[in-house]
Amino acid sequence: MGAAAGVAGAFAAGRLSAPDTVKSGAPVASYPFHGARQSGIVTPAQDRLHFVALDVTTDDRDQLVALLKAWTDAAARMTTGRSAGPVGAVDGAGNAPPDDTGEALDLPPSRLTITFGFGPGLFTDADGNDRFGIAERRPDALERLPRFSGDVLEPARSDGDLCIQACADDPQVAVHAIRNLVRIGFGTTTVRWSQLGFGRTSTTSTSQSTPRNLFGFKDGTANVKAEEAAALDTHVWVGADDDPRAAWLAGGSYLVTRRINMTIEVWDRQSLEAQEQFVGRTKGTGAPLSGGEEFTDPDFAMAGSAGPIIPVDAHVRVVHPEVNEGVRILRRGYNFVDGSNDVGGLDAGLFFIAYLRDPRTHFIPLQRAMSSSDALMEYLRFTGQALFAVPPGTGEGEYVGQALFEA
Amino acid sequence: MRKTLLASVAALAVVPALAACTENASGDRDEKGGNARALTVSSSGDACELSTSEAPAGTLTFEVTNTGSDVTEFYLLGGDGLRIVGEVENIGPNLTKKLTVNAPEGEYFTACKPGMVGEGIRAAFTVTHTEDAQEVSASDQELIDQAQDNYRAYVQDQSAQLLVRTRDFVEFYKSGNADDQARQLYPVAREHWERIETVAESFGDLDPKTDAREADVDFAAGEEWTGWHRIEKDLWPQDAKGYTALTEQERATYADDLLVNTEELDQRIQATGADALTYSITDIANGSIGLLEEVANGKITGEEEAWSHTDLWDFQANVDGARVAYEGVQGLLETKDAALAEELTGKFAALQTLLDEYRDGEGFVLYTALTKDDTKKMTDAVNALSEPLSKLTAAVAS
């Protein structure tokens, strides 16, 4: 990777204070909600996630817009450590419920970011209705993702008209944000599914070290990072001329989620060597099997004793930009454990989140390659997926997605 | 489990060292107080440096670091310079891999092979006598040879039976007036496939054509669905909403295709001479582990036989194959880790006792008749066996 640190400025502009990793006792950073881009994309990945997908239950455009305004206000307050509503958890009338639920009362902002996205159903509902008069502005690429081979998608964990991604270093702060935003939405939206993530699995800045997924491997080593301005423009941000119908999305991005269950118990019985062959990297340092260190470029041509030293079906090869027409994505996934399933196995895995410029070029071919030829597939079960268009940032005095409704 | 092709006889099979297992015992410290059986090797482009050229008999660990710029390999060879006692290959530049090998007293050679060509950079290596190293069992090689021969015979026999039954099945199915017989034969014929599934599916070209489940096929990308499960759906269409039965011609196409691929599979399995398949001790042990993995991943979840619900036939067949493979190396395991052998024998029996509770006539109850409680019990029994079983390869190959 190794992009020049100097280009970081453009994307770091929204930050109030410096530290990317907050340890107890260290000064706490927060990110303002308003800005040219939504935060929570190139923001150095926080440790915890609460993600929610919602369906809109109204046909009333004004009601939807009113909700987006209310969400914008609440998000702007909460990301700076304030209450969801203007009164707060304990300062209101005694005979009324507080306008903030209170569980984040004594907690710092914990680098909370709140990121909104719009699903295909917002533009055209399941019956083909243009409920809000925005169907003609639906981006071409914003279509329900196809089913991939091996998928066991559950409708109750897939899709959605809207999404909200809350990331923070304190799980309670992330949950507080989603809880209060969902509460504000009652009557206009209904929760379709939500997902907690307890550990980041990607780095979105060169200042962060690569974390491990639940297979025990370093993940997302080749991620697009905040410091790579040119790569972000090529692979993550929607360009001004990408889609004439959807000019409102320029400067935004697409968000793909995949809930990837790992068959943990079976994986754990694989020999170390087999695990490393599946992934194509060493488990210890994360170096590619062709040698070197974590950030050494893999040498896919290097011969081993039987075939290439990085096997043809190794994960690192199958999804690498070199064999996928140079395509890169910004991954922002989280490890999850949702307790255990009904036969006592961990209901656990990786909640894959990726931001990318166009799912038709930057996700579907990649997922298809993975589904058909990645050795890891034997240990993965895809139980949910969704696609959202993520509008660019919200200026002061604006509400999220305003350009879609008012341009 | 990795689905790699099995080696043909032309390739070198690694033979485990002829020694009983000896854990690093006390009293085997080198002069600095370190573990005299833990050695380091530095393999560069033109040198092969070992931390010592002598070690006490027992389980030796060579930690091999590639300091060169080409892929390297490290070998411990017998005194004849030919017999491979142990090897570790595919060590990329700047990476480290471990070779754990059981070495009785004697003269050896070590060899680094930077670039993976030639006979390597060799040096003499001595394994010295120690009191705590157990006597070498001269019968180990016999046990190995016997295990390999027996397993090959087993795989060949199952493949031959698979072919015979597939022929009958295809006939019934194609005739169009013997669907009941076809349905009856379906799980029975497939047992032979499931018993040798780790071998059968190692042929990456044949497996997707014969054993793909509907969920494995990417129809949106233009893939076609053929094989056993395509026909399964046609024979058991009850749960398939809006299903259109295959025409007589379509039946013939899918049936013939299945038979051709099964014939091809059998041909490869029965091959002799240079094309003959060999099964090393590692292959056999991994096969046993892999078959139990198949149970955990597909059968216990009811996903394998989504239309016929005959998953327990497959379950039993996977267990049969795993047990046969295990029993093939059991004698060898007993010389190396008797406690593990005892545990595995017990756990295989316990799993079988549980499975027997679900027998119904000649076969089993359907998956749809199982309660959550039943699948939980099965999962527990599979986990209880799979966890110790996953140690089998390392135990017999050390």
Interface residues (C-beta under 8 A of the other chain):
Chain A: P146 R147 F148 S149 G150 D151 V152 T263 E265 V266 R269 Q270 S271 A274 Q277 F278 T282 A287 P288 L289 S290 G291 G292 E293 T296 M302 A303 G304 S305 A306 I309 D342 V343 G344 G345 R368 S371 S372 A375 E378
Chain B: M1 R2 T4 N66 V71 E73 E89 N90 G92 P93 N94 L95 M116 A215 D216 V217 D218 A220 A221 E223 I289 E293 A296 N297 I300 K372 T375 K376 T379 D380 N383 S386 E387 L389 S390 T393 A394
